[in-house]
Structure formats: C-alpha cells, structure tokens
Amino acid sequence: MTFDDRLAEGGAVPVEGWDFSWFDGRATEQRPSWGYARLLAERAATSTALLDVQTGGGEVLAAVPGLPPVVAATESWEPNLALARRRLGEGVAHVADDADLPFPDGRFDLVVSRHPVTTRWDEIARVLTPGGRYLAQHVGSGSVRELTEFMMGPVVGGRRSRDPLTTHSGVDVVGLTAAAERAGLTVTDVRHEALRMEFFDVAAVVVFLRKVVWTVPGFTVEAYRDRLEVLHAFIERHGPFVAHSQRFLIEAVR
C-alpha cells in the first residue's frame, strides 16, 4: 500500500470505545504482569456493590464473569457512553471526568477504573464504604513518549506537566500515592511497569493517535502529514516503530 493509502485507511477506522482488536497484526503492546482484568474479576467476586469510573465503552466490565448484585458505571464521552449502555444497560451515568459522582456517600464497597482520564480522589473516598476498596490501572507519565516526541519534537523539561488530582492520564507513582492518601485512602499496593509497543505501519499510528488523543494533542492527519510521511519511510526502511507505554496499578482501602 502507498503512503496515501495508509493514511486513508487509518483515517477511516472508528475510534469509539476502548476495543483495540483492530490493531491485531498492525501493532503490539506488552501487557502488565499483574493482569488488571484478572484482579478485577477476583475483587468483584467478593463485592456487593461495584462502581466502574470512566468505563469507556464498558468493554472491561462487561467481560467480568461474576458481577456483584449492584453495578454502576460512569462515562463522559458520548460515543463511548452509547457503547457502554449497549453493553451494560441504560443505567450507565453520563458524568464529566472531573465532576462529582452522582451517588450517595458509602454506596460502593469496590470502585474500579482502567486508564482514568481524571481521578477525583475525594469523590472516590466519599462513595466508598468504610473498608471499601479502590482498584485501578493508570497511565503513567511519559507514556508513549517516543511517539509524542517523534511527532511534536522534544518535550522540554519532561512530559507535559500533570497534576494527579485534576488532570488526565500521566501520573507518577509518588504523586499517585500522595493524592490517594490525602483523600483519606490507605494505599495497599502500587506497581509500575514500562511496556514495549511496536507499530508495524503508519495506519496503525494514525488510528492510535486518533484514539488515544492525549498522545499528540490536537492531532489530525492533515496537520501532521509531513511527520507521518517521515514515519512511514522509517518503518518501511527499518521495521516497526518502538515506543513504551507506562502503566501503574494502584489499590487502596478507605
């Protein structure tokens, strides 16, 4: 396929939800060793009321084999909200990422989130029962930095500044733990891994940047055509473009 064919292909792929199956054979990413889906299923099996914050298209929660009697979820982006409601039911609440949670105090004994955009630790602590648990997998600071810098140039002073209390993905382990504890939670487990990613063609890069929008803020094919052409030539000549995602697991108890 020509460069233009690749761009057209990447620009036509739907990017709603967090289903990454389209990337099979086009890109790879190592999975964290802790297995978030497995841990979620284990915690859900002993829970009575579960809240999935920023559920995306509901893909992860829908795959849990044994959900508790009470299940709720939130999502902010309307295309994802529609997918989540098809999977999980109309009860998925439309809630902005930085807004208060529309649930009473102490409603849930398990709050979970996979790759939250914003983490309202005060609200998580509020809706948890005493002894309730928070389990989440966060995106770490500098995730996919190699691709960001290839497209945008060096990031002076490190990854764009991120406050784990108020801003979206890209937190460090110290800030993550401190923010949770300031909200009154006790962190019982926190782990970090850097995971190898490979992009086998420029169409995969285009789809990724359209889907994971904070990697290159404001990305469009038109605005970054020149850099995409350089990247296409690099992959054709040298093989896959390699980057690394950063992932944190955190578990905390109220």
N, C-alpha and C positions, 0 to 999 in steps of 0.2 A: 504493500500500500504506500501511496505517496504521503508526504507531509500533510498536504491539504486534506487527503482522505482521512488521516488520523485525527486531525482537528475536527472535521465534520462528525466523525464517529464519536469522539469524546464529548462534543457539544450536544449530541442528541440523546445521551443516556439520562433517564430520570434519576434525580438525586435525592428524592424524598426518603425519609427513614434512615435507619442505620443497618440496613441489609447490605453487606459488602460482597455478596456472592458473584456479582458481575466481574469482580477482579480476578476470579479464578483463572489461572493461566496468563494473567496480564500483570499481576503484581502479587507480592507476598509480604507478610508481616509475621514475625515470630509472636507467639502467644505468651503472655506472662506465665510463669511457672506455678503461680498459686491457683489458677483456674477459677476466675470470678463466678462463672455460671455454676460450677460445682458448689462453691461456698454459698452462693445464694440459695441453691436448692436445699442445702443442709440446714441453713438458718430458717428458711421458710417452713420446713417440715416441723419445726418446733414452735412456730409462731402462731398467734391467734389473730393478729391484725397487722397487715403489711402495707406500706406506702412506698411506691416507686416514684422518686422525684425526677422530673425531666426524662420521661420514659422513652423519648424518641418515637419510633413507630410501634413501640410495645413489643418488639421482637424478643428481647431477652426475657422479659417477664412472662410472655406467652409460652415460652419453652420450658418453664419450671414445671416439673411433673406433679408436684403436690402443693398447691397453694392453700393458705390458711382460709378460715371462713370469711374474714373481712379483707378485701383487697381494694386499694385505691391507687390512682396514679395521676401525675400531672404532666402537662406538656405545653410549651409556649408557641411553637411554630405551627401554624395552621395546617400545612400539608402533612406534617408528622402527626398532628392531632387526629386528622381524618383516618390515617393508617392505624393509629393506636386504638381508636374507637371501634374500628372494624375488628381488630384482634381481641380487645379487652372489654368492649362494651361502651355504651354511651356515658358511663359514669366517669370516664377519664376527664379530669378538670382542666379547663383552659386557663393556665396560670403563667404569668410572665416569670422569667427565670429569677428576677431579683425581687419578686413580690412576696408578701406574706402568704403562708399556706392556708387555704380555706377549710381548716379542720380544727376541732376543739383541742384544748390542752390535753396531753396524755392520751391521745386517741390510739396510738400505734405502739406495739412492742418491737417492731422492726421497720426501720426506714432504710431504703437502699437507693443507689444511684450508680449508673455506669456512664462515665465521662460527663459529669455535670458541667454545664456552662458557667453557672454561678452557684456558689454554695452559701446559703443563708443558715449559718450555724445556729444562730439564735432561734430561728424557726424550727430547725430540726430538733434542737433540745426541747423546745416547747411542746411539740406534738408527740414526743416520745414519753412512754410511761416510765416511772422510776424503775431502773434496771433494764429499760429497753435499749436496743442495740442499733447502731448505725453501721452499715457495711457499704463501701463504695470503692470503685476503681476510678481514679482521677488521671487526667492527662498532666504530665509533668512539664516543668519549664524547659524550654529548648526542644520540645518535641518536633521532629522532622525539620530541625534547624538547617540541615544541609540543603533541603529543597527550598526553604524560605530564602536562604542566602543566595542560592543559585538564581532564583527568580528576581530578588529585590536588591541584592548586594549585601555586604556585611552589615550586621546589626551592631551598631556602636554601643559598647557597654553591656553586651549580652542581649538575651531575649527581651523583647518589649516588656516594660515594667508591668507586673501583675500583682494585685493585692488579693490574697486568697479569701478575704472576707467578702469582696464585692465584685471581682472581675472573673472572666471566664477562664477556660482551661489553661493550665500552665503554671502550676504552683510548685514550690519547693517543699521538701519534707519538713523543715523546721517551721516554715510558715503554716503549713497544713496542720501540724500538731498543735501549734500555739493557738491558732484560730479556734480549733475544736475545744481546746481546754478553756479558753476564755469564755466560751458559751456554756460552760458547766459540764462538759463531757469528759470522761476519762478514757484516753486513748489506750487500747489494749494491744493493738498490732498496727504496725506501719511498715511497708516494704516498698522498695523501688527497684525497677529494672529498666535498662536501656535495651531495646529490641530492634533487631535488624529488619529493615524494609528494603525491597527491591522493586523497581518499576521497569517493566520489560518493553514498554513502548510509550510514546508521548500521549496517546489517547488515554492511557491509564492515569497519567499525571493530570491531564485536563479534568477527568472525572473526579479524581481525588480532590483537586483544588476547588472544584465547584461544590463538592460535598462537605469537605472539612474547611469551612470558609475562613477560619482564623489563621490558617497556614500562610496564606498570602491575602491579606485584607483587600477587598475591592477587586479581586481577580476577575478578569474577563479574558476570553481568548483574544479578542481584538487588542486590548491594552498590552498583553504580554506575548503577542505573536512572535516578536523578534527573539525573545529569550526561549520560547518554546521551540523555535526553529533550531537554535543552538543546541538545546537539549535533545531534540530529535537526532541531530547529527552525531552528538556524543554517544547516544545509545546505539545508533547504527554502527558506529566505529568501535566502541569499547564494550558494549554489552550493558547490562542493567545499571540504572542509576541507583545508588545505595544511599539510604538515609537511616536514621534511627528514631523510633518513637520512644517517648519516656512515659512510663506508667507507675502510678503509686496505688497501692492497696492501703486502705485505712479502715480500721474497725474501732469503734468507740462505744462506751456504755454511759447512759445517763445515771 
